[in-house]
Amino acid sequence: MAGVSRPTRVEFAAMKSSGNDKKNSAKAPAIPKASRGLFSDFWFFMANKPAIPTLIEFANEEQRRDYSSRIMQRLGIDVSKYAILNVHSIGVDVPTSFVFEELLAWDGNSICWPNHIAPVERMSGQLEHIQIFLLGKRKSVFGLRNGFLGLKFIPLFELDAIKFQTVPESSNFDNARYLLYECGGGYPIGIFTMYVRSWLPDRGELEQAQLFMGVGFDFYGRKDWPKRHFISTVWERVHNRVTANILNRFKQMCEAKFQALQDGTSPRRD
């Protein structure tokens, strides 16, 4: 991004203002269509190519170490020890606080999550403790009670809160809030986070809020798992497509809800 001139906040506000007439004449943004079953989950989250790419790619180990250092500074968690570090981000043109409130609403009814393929269950109704089950099965999947080839997948994964930063820290300059979990049970042994902060124009960011979804883990806790193991390769392809669609749908939902709130109307639906 070096050498590219980025608009200032004032310039960006002017750009948005100049397009108000076009926005007002266009249809308001719509909340994504809800999935009704396994097929529509597959179509919306796996088959569909998302409009906005979200994966943050590391060209080499140095870039990965640099990003791991940033995560350590932000979250106080060392992710360099995990075999897998997978981070996605997307800009959302609503206030940071609005995005975070929508994250706090994450449950089994979310239209931004494949809740038929991998239903979310809040344990005792709490966001601090979550289990996710493949196809919603709690005892066996395809007749397999104890996994396959020694690899268990009931639950698919389990999340326990490490820290919820619900208000920005006083020393924080970019209004950051986040949910940070420990992953245990199922296949990922590590950490999972959803992190939102204000835009940084010098990085080429234009939307008010920047949302990150990241996971650092070892498959089944095995640090010696080969990086190019076929399961790792398949997982990366599926996970990257699903996560990109989750974030694209989440962006669309937030922007539709916020626009409707400003207009004093109900959100339009696809």
C-alpha angles and dihedrals in degrees: 000000000000116000094022116121111231125199119253120237090260092049091047091050089052091049090053092045092052090058096050094102091054091046093050092050093048126076116274114255113272133224110248118263112265120245114243102191149342094299095052090044088056092046097046099040108026112020096038117087107223118238094228122044111226109177116115103216125205112214092197144355092272091061090047091051090049092051091045088054090053091051090050090053093047103039105017090236125127107222096166090089094064124091092219124050112172121172130174130183140185136178118241118195098220132084117290092240091056092053092049093050089055090051089055089057093061110134143122092298098058114129089206096064130066093247096171096051095038112011118201118226122189107214108234086352092292127136088208092071120041135168125192120201127199106244087348091284115150101175108029141354117213087347093305111126100175102035129256129296089354093307112122122210104175103125098022086215140338127215128202120182118250095175139345112203098198097168127034116264115250091245092050115110099187104049094248124185128171151171114226122190139182112230115219133153121034118041107315116074107182137050139320127195142180109199130180130186140161121276123276107210093194087066092054094258116150106172120085095240131038116205123199129191115190142169131188117185152128119244105256087342092293108143091184093058105134112253091225096043108142091240090055091051094048091045093052093051095047095040094048093051094045094045092048090053092046091054094044091051091045091052091049092048095048094047092047093049094046093048090051090048090054092046093046092236138112116270114266116239130214 
